[in-house]
Amino acid sequence: MAIIVLKFVLLIIGGYMLGNFSSAKFISKLKKDDITKHGSGNPGTMNMVRTFGFKLGFLTLVMDALKSAIPSLVGFAIFGGFSGGGDMAYIALFAGGFAAVLGHIFPIVYKFKGGKGIACIVGMFAVAEPMWAGIIFAVSLLFLIIVKYGALTSFVFITCLTVIEGYKFRHNIVVCILLFLIYFLAWYMHRQNFFRLLIGKENKVNLFKKKKDKEKLDRQTKKEIKQENKNKEIG
């Protein structure tokens, strides 16, 4: 029992610390810039797409997805997932992924100010349900091209996968709790995006358009950032 607990502790710590690595900040630093000073200020995929273009935005998505895919895969493997480990292996998979998501959103190395976690959740689901994750990712990409709202597209993806995994593991209360926590956290981190959607002020993402002038984008989102900070202070 002690060995099992130790494995889980190390998995969660390792996943959290891996999640602390900011792909967006790393890539923008290579460009001799800082993504947190542009657009929404969020070090995530959508802000990278708006600021630096699709290629670097997609690279950010892949790197952030790997941050959760790695601990998810490690957890699944060390608890015998590839040799019939059963429910425990899937608990470890989602626990490792959730730890990485927490590290991404609340990184201790950046004073607990990180991204919103969607790309990390993508990586976790890609390990848990690769076929469905691939299909729904493709559908979500098409949805993004049509509606051009990143937050809304993110929730098309994670809602579908959460429902699928929740039904698949409906007999496993621990997995269901982890799925609920991940889904709730993603919703909470995007609450301001949905508020802006309701009032018609959410920024759009055009994957086929050349990257916007960064100064223009900064002016466009300045009011939204101030309002979001004000709401955080009130909350």
N, C-alpha and C positions, 0 to 999 in steps of 0.2 A: 504493500500500500504506500509506504514511504517513497519508494522508487517512482510510483505513478504520480504522486503529488509533486515530487522534484522535477519530473519531466514536464508536467504542466506549468510549473513555475518558470522553469527555464524557457519554455516555449513562449509563454506570455511576455516575459521580459525581453527575449530576443525579438519577438514580433513587434513589440512596442518601440524598441530602440531602432529597428529597421525602418519603421514608419516615420521616425523623426527626420530621416533624410528627405530634404525638399528637392524634388526633381526640377520643379519650376525655377526655384532660386538658383540651383546649380546651372541649369541651361542658360538662364538669363545672365548669370555671372560670366559665363563663357562668351556671351555677347557684349560683355562689359556694360551691363545694365542691371536693373533690379526690378523684377516683375511687380513687387509690392508697391512700387511708385507709379504704376500705370493702371489705367482702367479702374476696375473695382478694387484693386489692391490684393485680390485673392491669388495665392500662389497655386493655381490649379489649371486644369486643361483649357477650360473655356476662355479664361482671361489670357492665357498664352496664345490661343488661336486668334483672339481679337487683336492682341498686341504684336505678336511676332509672326503670325500666319499659321496655316494649317499644318505644315510639316513639323515645326517645333512644337505645336500644340499636340499633335499626334504622338510625337516622341515623349512628351510629358505624360500623356495617357499611358503609354506602354510602360514607362519606368515606374510610375505610381502603381500601376496594376501589379507589377512584379513585386513590389514591396509587400503586398499581402499574399500574392500567389506563393511566394517562397515559404513563409511560415505556415501557410495552410497546407502546402504539399509536405513539408517536413513533419508537421503534426500528424497528418494522415499516415505518413510512412512509419514513424516511430511507434505508433500505436497499432501497427499491423494492418493498415488499410489495404495493402497490396496482397495480403495473405489471409483475407477473411477476418479482419479485425472487428468488424461489426460497428455497432453504434458508437463505441468509445473512439474509434478512429475518426468518425465524422464530428464528434464533439470537439476533438483536438483540432480538426480542420477548421471549423468555424471559430474556435477559441483563438487559434493562431492568427486567423484573418482579422478577427475583431480587434485583437491587440494591435495589429498593424494600422488599422483604421483609426483607433484611438491615438496612436503615435503620430499619425498624419495630421489629425485634427487638433490635437493638444500636445505638440512636441515640446518636451522639456528644454531642448537645446535652443528653442526660439521663444522661450517664455510663454509656452502653451498657446501660441498664436500660429495656426497652420491653415491648411486648406479645408475643403468641405467633405472630402472623403469618398466621393463617387467613384473615382478611378480605382481606388483601393478596393472598394466593394466589387467592382468589375473583376479584378484579379482573383478575389476570393471565390466568386461564383464560377469563374472560368475553371477553377480547379474542382469545385464541387459538382458542377454540371456542365461540362465542356460543350456538349452538343447543343443543349438548350441555350446556353450562354451565347454561343456563336450565332444561332438563329435569331435570338432576340436582339443581339447587338446589331446585326444587319438590319433588322426591322427598325430599331431605334435610330440608326444612322439615316435611314430613309425618312423617318419621322422628323429628324432634326433638319434635314434638307428642306422639307416642306414647311414646317412651322417656324423654324429658326430660333426656337427658345431652348437653351441648354438645360435649364433647371427642369423644365417640363419633360424633356427627353430623358433626362436622368431618371426621373420617376417612372416613366414607362418601362425602362429597363429593370430597375430594382424591384418595382412592384410585381412585375411578371415573375421574376426569379424568386422573390420571397414567397409568393403564393405557391409556386411549383415545389420549392424546397419544403415549405411549411406542410403541404399536403403529403409529400413523400415521407417526411419525418414526424408526422402527426402523433405517432406513438412515443416519440422521444421528447420529453418535456424540456430537457436541457437545450437541445438544438433549437426547439421552438422559441425558448426564451432568448437565446442568442440572436436568432433571426429577428425577433421583435425589437430587441435593443438596437441592432444595427439599422433597422428600418426607421425606428423612431429618431435615432441620432441623425440620420441623413435628412429626414424631414425637418428636424429642429434647425440644422445648420442652413437649410434653404428657406426658412420661414420668411425672410425679407424678400427673397426672389419671388415667392408666391404672392406676397403683398403687392410688390411692384407689378406683377402680372395682372392682378385684379384692378389696379388703377391705371394700367396701360403704360407703365414707365420702365418695364424690364428691357434690358439691352438684348438685341438680336445677334445671332451668329450666322454669318454667311460663309460657308466653307469654300465657295467658288470665287469669292471676291478677294482682291488683293488686300493685304493687311492695312488696317486703318492707320492714319497718321496718329502717332501716340499722343501728341499734344491735344489733338481734337478729341480723342477718346477720353483723355483725362478730364477735359472740360465737360464732356457729355455725362460722365458718371460722378462728378464732384458733389453734386447735390444729393445723389443717392447714398454716397458714402457718409456724408455728414448726417443724413437722416438715420442711417443704420446705426451709427455711433451714438446718436442721441437716444435712439430706442434701447440700445444696450445699456446705457447709463440709467434710463428710467427703469428697465427690467432688473 
